[in-house]
Amino acid sequence: MKLAVISDIHGNLEALKKVLADIDSIGIETVVCLGDNIGYGPEPDQVIKLLRSRNIPSLMGNHELGLVDKDSLHGFNPQARRSLLQTEQFLSQESLAYLKTLPVNMFVDDCLLVHGFPPDSVSTYLFQFSRTKLPKIFKKMEYDLCMVGHTHELLLISYTNGRVSTAPLSEGVQTLAAESKYIVNVGSVGQPRDGNDNAKYVIWESETRTLEVRFVPYDIRKTAEKIIALGLQKAHADRLW
């Protein structure tokens, strides 16, 4: 089975459409989104509607949680909080109701999927755990592979014989060892923060234990211009490059 995992679209419809076209070109039918479909970007409602029209299940991200549970907004920095409150005005009542139904995690083909940190944290960042704490997390994991989003970066953390190793992920294919456990940070479709402005997503093939990272170019200027035209913060447009 091949599984495409996307995350952190953040209202960037242009990036999402190109990523889905890339997934379609490979012939992958199983796609899951790790959340943060909204916030920052200009077309959150269109992103949600496209995902739902394609029957792509999504998890609860911290940005979705920010609208579902307004108390959680206290955990956002001022820019992100302002962006999310602006985003709310662009969402239909149907989409707002849909956000309340999103699960915090799911299993697909023996892989745990969660937005922030295993097993079910929506808002915890992977980088909040030091290498001295990570072994305890891995020991508790009853699964060999977990995929997370949230940081907008690509990262592979492995646990082998009691030792933790961390390495950045780059474009291409690699095989994951059967005797190891992994946490994969899958990057961002709509607002990458790894020094490369292409949209990012990953493909997991369980039979061969291969992980492929895909870089997909899209019309960044078009998205940036939409952000400015809507009166959203210019910083969110500048951050796309």
C-alpha positions in Angstrom: 0.0 0.0 0.0 1.2 3.5 -0.9 0.1 6.3 1.5 0.5 10.0 0.6 0.7 12.2 3.7 0.2 16.0 3.4 0.1 18.6 6.1 0.0 22.3 6.9 -1.7 23.6 3.8 -2.7 26.8 5.5 -5.2 28.1 3.0 -2.8 27.8 0.1 -5.1 26.4 -2.6 -2.5 26.9 -5.4 0.0 24.6 -3.6 -2.6 22.0 -2.7 -3.9 21.7 -6.2 -0.4 21.1 -7.5 0.4 18.5 -4.8 -2.8 16.6 -5.5 -2.1 16.7 -9.2 1.4 15.2 -8.4 -0.2 12.5 -6.3 -2.7 11.7 -9.0 0.1 11.4 -11.6 1.7 8.6 -9.5 -1.6 6.9 -9.1 -1.8 7.0 -5.3 -5.4 6.6 -4.0 -4.8 6.8 -0.2 -4.2 10.3 1.0 -4.3 11.7 4.5 -3.9 15.3 5.8 -2.3 16.0 9.2 -4.2 19.2 9.7 -3.6 23.0 9.7 -5.6 23.4 6.5 -6.4 27.0 7.6 -4.6 30.0 8.9 -2.1 32.4 7.1 -3.3 31.7 3.6 -6.0 33.3 1.5 -8.4 30.4 0.6 -9.1 28.3 3.7 -12.7 27.5 2.7 -11.7 26.4 -0.8 -9.0 24.2 0.7 -11.4 22.5 3.1 -14.0 22.0 0.3 -11.4 20.5 -2.1 -10.1 18.0 0.6 -13.7 17.0 1.4 -14.6 16.6 -2.3 -11.7 14.3 -2.7 -12.7 12.3 0.4 -9.3 13.0 2.0 -9.5 12.6 5.7 -7.9 15.3 7.8 -6.7 15.5 11.4 -7.2 18.3 13.9 -4.4 20.8 13.6 -3.7 23.5 16.2 -5.1 26.1 13.8 -8.4 24.2 13.5 -8.4 23.8 17.3 -7.9 27.6 17.7 -11.4 28.1 16.1 -13.0 25.1 17.6 -11.8 26.0 21.1 -11.1 29.7 21.5 -9.3 29.1 24.8 -6.5 27.5 22.8 -5.8 30.8 21.1 -3.8 31.9 24.1 -1.1 29.5 22.9 -0.7 31.4 19.6 1.7 34.2 19.1 0.0 37.6 18.3 0.5 37.3 14.5 -0.8 33.8 14.3 -3.8 34.7 16.5 -4.7 37.7 14.4 -4.4 35.6 11.3 -6.6 32.9 12.6 -9.3 35.3 13.6 -9.2 36.9 10.2 -9.4 33.4 8.7 -12.7 32.7 10.5 -14.5 35.3 8.4 -13.6 33.4 5.2 -15.0 30.1 6.3 -18.6 28.9 5.6 -20.8 27.7 8.4 -20.5 24.2 6.9 -16.7 24.3 7.1 -16.7 25.6 10.6 -19.0 22.8 11.6 -16.7 20.3 9.8 -13.7 21.5 11.9 -15.4 20.3 15.0 -15.5 16.7 13.7 -11.8 16.3 13.1 -10.0 13.5 15.0 -6.7 14.2 16.8 -5.0 11.1 15.4 -5.6 8.0 13.3 -3.9 4.8 12.3 -3.4 3.9 8.6 -1.5 0.7 7.6 0.1 0.5 11.1 1.3 4.1 10.9 0.2 6.6 13.5 -0.7 10.0 12.2 -1.0 13.1 14.4 -0.5 16.8 13.8 1.8 17.7 16.6 3.4 14.9 18.7 2.5 11.2 19.4 0.2 9.8 20.4 -2.4 12.5 20.3 -1.1 16.1 20.8 -2.4 18.7 18.4 -0.2 21.6 19.6 3.1 20.1 20.9 6.1 20.6 18.7 8.6 17.9 17.9 11.5 20.2 18.8 10.2 20.6 22.3 11.5 17.2 23.2 15.3 16.9 23.7 17.2 13.8 22.6 17.4 12.7 26.2 13.6 12.6 26.5 12.9 11.1 23.1 14.0 7.5 24.1 11.3 7.4 26.7 8.8 8.4 24.0 10.0 5.7 21.6 9.9 3.0 24.3 6.2 3.7 24.9 5.4 3.6 21.1 3.6 0.4 20.2 4.1 1.1 16.5 7.2 1.5 14.4 6.3 4.7 12.5 4.6 7.9 13.4 4.1 10.9 11.0 3.7 14.5 12.3 3.4 18.0 10.9 3.2 21.3 12.8 6.8 22.5 12.4 6.6 22.9 8.6 10.0 21.2 8.4 11.3 17.9 7.1 12.9 15.7 9.7 13.6 12.0 10.4 14.1 10.8 13.9 15.1 7.2 14.4 15.4 4.9 17.4 17.7 1.9 17.1 19.0 -0.2 20.0 18.2 2.4 22.6 19.8 5.3 20.6 18.1 8.3 19.0 19.4 9.8 15.7 18.1 12.9 14.0 18.6 13.9 10.4 17.0 16.3 7.9 15.0 14.9 5.1 15.7 15.8 1.5 14.0 15.1 -1.8 14.1 11.5 -2.8 13.6 7.9 -1.6 15.1 6.1 1.4 14.4 2.8 3.1 13.5 2.7 6.7 15.1 -0.2 8.7 12.7 -2.8 10.0 14.5 -3.0 13.4 14.1 0.7 14.1 11.2 3.0 15.1 10.7 6.4 13.4 9.0 9.7 13.8 8.8 11.5 10.4 8.1 15.2 10.2 6.5 15.5 6.8 7.0 19.2 6.0 4.4 21.6 4.7 2.3 21.9 1.5 1.4 25.5 1.9 4.2 27.2 3.9 7.5 25.3 4.0 10.1 26.6 6.5 13.0 24.5 5.5 14.8 26.9 3.2 13.1 25.5 0.0 9.9 27.2 -1.2 8.4 24.2 -3.0 5.3 22.5 -1.6 6.3 19.3 0.3 4.7 16.0 1.1 5.8 12.3 1.6 4.8 8.9 0.3 5.1 5.8 2.6 5.1 2.3 1.0 4.7 -0.2 3.8 5.6 -3.3 1.8 9.0 -2.0 0.9 9.4 0.3 3.9 10.3 3.2 1.6 9.8 6.8 2.4 9.7 9.3 -0.5 9.9 13.0 -0.1 8.3 15.0 -3.0 9.0 18.6 -3.8 6.3 20.3 -5.9 6.7 23.7 -7.5 3.6 26.0 -7.6 2.7 29.6 -8.4 3.9 31.3 -5.2 3.4 34.8 -6.5 -0.3 34.1 -7.2 -0.9 33.0 -3.6 1.1 35.9 -2.2 -0.9 38.4 -4.3 -4.2 36.9 -2.9 -2.9 37.3 0.6 -2.2 41.0 0.0 -5.4 41.6 -1.9 -7.5 40.3 1.1 -5.8 42.6 3.5 -4.1 39.7 5.4 -0.7 40.3 6.9 2.1 40.9 4.4 4.4 38.8 6.5 2.4 35.7 5.6 3.0 36.4 1.9 6.7 37.1 2.3 7.1 33.9 4.3 6.2 31.8 1.2 9.4 32.6 -0.6 
